Amino acid sequence: MTETAILRQRGQKERPAPPRKGGLLAGLLRTARPKQWVKNVLVGAAPAAAGELFSRHALLQLALVFVLFTASAAAVYLVNDARDADADRVHPTKRHRPVAAGQVPVPFAYAVGGGLAVLAPVAAAWLCTPAVAALLTAYLGMQLAYCVSLKHVLVVDLAVVTTGFLMRAMVGGLALGIPLSRWFLITTGFGALFMVSAKRYSEAVQMAGKAGATRALLTEYTTGYLRFVWQLAAGVAVLGYCLWAMEEGGVPHTSVLPWRQLSMVAFVLAILRYAVFADRGTAGEPEDVVLRDRALALIGLVWVAMYGLAVANW
């Protein structure tokens, strides 16, 4: 059953969204979700971990990859909103989206989204490396398949969203030719799964007993299952990071302290702090959780400082 059918079945009347201020370009920008662009900072994860972040070549390449990944994500958002326009119009919150509200015509959203989906990999092949172009193509194919059908498949929906985060973390390394550590991939992948499943769990908790789930698939998951997923993912992420830190470990005879191993403390504290919000059912968008909680932000800064000192071998 589609989201539109579920909302109508539960008695929500279809009503037009109120008109939005701004023109077509403003609507396209809002549809591209500028707030979500912060996720693309992950393109610098692999170069930062390898200590190759601050050369001029690296910064230029990463800036380019950031723009290309942002364009790819915008293409997916445009196609998704165009496809879900009818369902969004009967949703109490999503009806304010520019495509659902009529600020951006559905055919135009499809056209711009399709254009960006073609241009981003082509530009990557021309300006970056074939590996980056291949990864962007795979990302677009997977995310568009998610918009069409995969978001309605149990467990697969979690895997697809998680893989999107993992691809962001991988692309910077591919752009600069940096070998990707298996522990880096495990930590990043399961850390992403932890946040994605915690968000789903929070949505399920908040919508329990209420009409109109924000995601139709939430009615198929149980809160117990989603809790199990985020707890499992948190455990594997912590284990992966600890093994990564111990394997790569600092150099005792030149470093003041074993910063990489000490960073395990900050990492575990960050996971535990984030889990507080997951357990309460208030872990929404990851960037909102981190920016709104000062303690978590401080722990994150301490972790960044420790890892930076480890990379610098200070």
N, C-alpha and C positions, 0 to 999 in steps of 0.2 A: 504494500500500500504506500502511495506517495505521501510526501509531507502535506501537500494540498488536501488530499482526501482525509488525512488524519485530522487536520485542523478543522475542516468542514464538519466531519463526523462528530467532533467534540463541541460543536455549536458555535464556533467562531464565525461571525458573518464577514463575508468579503466586503472590504471597504476601500475606497481609493486612498492612497497615501497623500498626505498634505503636500502641496507644492514646495519645492526646495528653492532657496535663493541661489543665484549663480547661474552661469551658462553651461554650455556643453563641455568646455574644457575643465571647468571646476568639477563637473560631475564625473568626468573621466579620471581626474586626479583622486577624487574620493573613492571611486571604485577600485583604483590601484592600491588602496589601503596603505597610505604613507606610514601609519603607525606600525605596520608590520615590517617595514623596511629594516628595522633594527635587527631582525633575525638574520639578515644577510651579512651582518658583521662577522658571522661565523666563517666567512670566506678567509679570514685572517687567522683562523685557529691553528691550522697545520704549520704555516710559516712562523707564527709566534712560538709554537712548541719547539720548532727546530732552530729558533734563534736567527731566523733570516727575514725578519719583518721590516727592518728599517733602512735597507738600501733603497736608492732611488728607483732602481729597476723593479724591485719587489713592490714598492708602494704604488707605482704606476700600473703594474699588472693587476694588483689587487683592487685598485680603484676601478679599473676597466671591468674586471670580473664582477665586482659589486654591482655596477650599472647593468651588466648583461643579466645577472641573476635577478635583479629587481625588475627588469623588463620582462623576463620569463614569468616571474610570479604574477606581474600585472596582467599578462596575457591569460593566465589561468583564472585570475579573479574576474576578468571581463567575461570570459566564456562561461564561467560558473554562474555569474549573476544573470547573464542573458538566458541561460538555460533554466534557471530557477525563478525567473521573474514572476510567473504566475503563482508559484508557491509562496514567494516572498510577499506578494501583495496581500495575502490573508494572514500574514504573521504579524504580531503586535509590534515587533522591533524591526524586523528585516524589511518591512514595507517602506521604511524611510531610505533604503538604499537607492542611489540615483537611477539605476535601471528599472527597478520595481516602481519607483515614483514617477517615471516617465521623463526624467531630466536627461537621460541618455537613452535614445531609441535602441530597442533590442537588436535590429540588424546592424546598427552602427557599432554596438558593443562587440558583436560577433566579428565584424570586419576589422576593427582595431586589434582585438585580441588575436585573431588569426594572423594579422600582419606582424605583430610583435613576436608571435610564436615562430614565424619563419625567419624574421630578421635577426633575432638574438643568436641562434646557432650559426647562421651564416657569418655574422660579424665575429663570433668567437673563432670560427675556422680561419678567418682572414687576419684577425688581430692577435689572437692568442695561439693555442695549440690545438691539434686535432682531438686530443684527449678532453680538453675543456668543451669543445663543440659536441663531442659524443656524449659527455655527461649532461650538458644542457638539453640535448635532444632526448635523452632518456628521461630526464626530469620532466620535461614538457609532456612526453608521451604518457608517463605514469600519472601525472597530475590531471591531465585531461581525461584519462581513463577513469580516474577517481571521480571526477565531476559527473561523468556519464553513468557509471555503474558501481565502481569499486567502493564508493562511500556507503553503499547499502549492503556490503558483505561483512559479516562479523569477523573480527580479528584482522582481516585484510585491510580494513580502513585504518586501524591503528598502525599497521606495518607500513602503509603507504605514507602516512603523515610523518612517521618516524624517519623513514628513508629520505624524505625531503630535507629534513634537518641534517642528516648524515651527508647527503650530497653537498650541501652548503659547506660543511666542514672539510670535505674532500677536495673541492674544486680549487681552493687556493694552493694546495700542495701540487695538484696536477698542473696548474698554470706556471708554477716555478720549478717544476721537475723535482720536487722534494719527495723522497720515499715516505710512505705513510705507515707508521708503526701499527702493528695489529692491536696493541693495547690502546692506542689512540682511537682506533676505529671502534673497538668494543666499548670503551668508556663513553665516547660520543654517542654511539648508537643507543646504548641502554640508558644513558642520561636523557636523551631525547624521548625515548619510550616512557621513562619515568614522568616527564613533564606532560607528555601527551595524554597518557592514561590518567594522571592526576587531574588534568583538566576535564576529561570525560567523566571521571568519578564525581567531580564537583558539580558538573552540569546535571548528572543523574540525581545527586542528592538534592540539589536545589529545585529540580522539577518533580521530585517525588510527590505524588498526590495532586499535582496540578495539571490542568488541561493545556495541551499544546507544547510538546517537547520541542526544544530548539533543534534537535536532530532526530529524525524518525528512528534511526538505529538505536537511540538510547532506550527505546522501549524493549529492545531485544537483549540488552545487557542487564545484568544484575549489579547492584552496588558491591556485593560481595566479590564478584568476579573482577570488577575493575580495581577494587582495593588490592586483590591478590596480584594483579598485573603490576600496579605501580610499586608495590612492596618488593616483588621479585626484581623488577627493573632497577630499583634503587640499590638492592643488594649486589647485583651483578656490576652496576656502574662503580660502586665503591671498591669491589674486589678488583675490577679491571684497572682502576686508577692506582690502587696500591701496588699492584704488580708492575704497572708501567713506571711508577715512581721508583720502585726498588730496582728494577732492571736498568733504567736509564741513569739512576742515582747520581748525585753530585760528585765532585772530585775532592775528597777530604783534604788532600795536601795543598790545595790552592784556594779552596772556599773557606770562608770564615765559619760557616755552618752548613750542614747538609740540607740546603733549602728545599730541594725537590722532595726529600722524604718528609720534611716538616710540613710541606704543603698538603700532605695527606690529612693533617688535622683540620685545616681550613676547609678542605673539600668535604670531609665527612660532616663537619658542622653545618656546611651549606646544605647538604642533602637532608640532614636532620631538621634544620630550620624550615626548609621548603616543605618537608613532610608534615609539619604542623598545620600548614594551610591546606594541604591535601587531605589530611585527616578530618579537618573541620568542614571540608567541602567548599572551601573558598579559594581554591587554586585555579583561577581563570587563566587569562593570557599570561604566559611566563614573564614577559617583560613588565606587565603590571604588578605581578607579585614581587619581583625583584626591586622595582623602582619605588614601590609604596612602602616596603618594609625596610626601615633604616638598618636594623640589625643584620638582615640578610645582605643588604648592599655593602655594609661594612665588612662582613665576612668575605664577600666576593672581592672587595678591594685588597684585603689582606692576602687572599689566595693569589691574586694577580701579582702583588708585590713579591711574594715568596717565589712564585714560579719565574718571575722576571729575574730575580737575583740568581736563581738556579741556572737559567739560560745564560746569564752574563757571567756565571761562574765566579761571583764576587765573594 
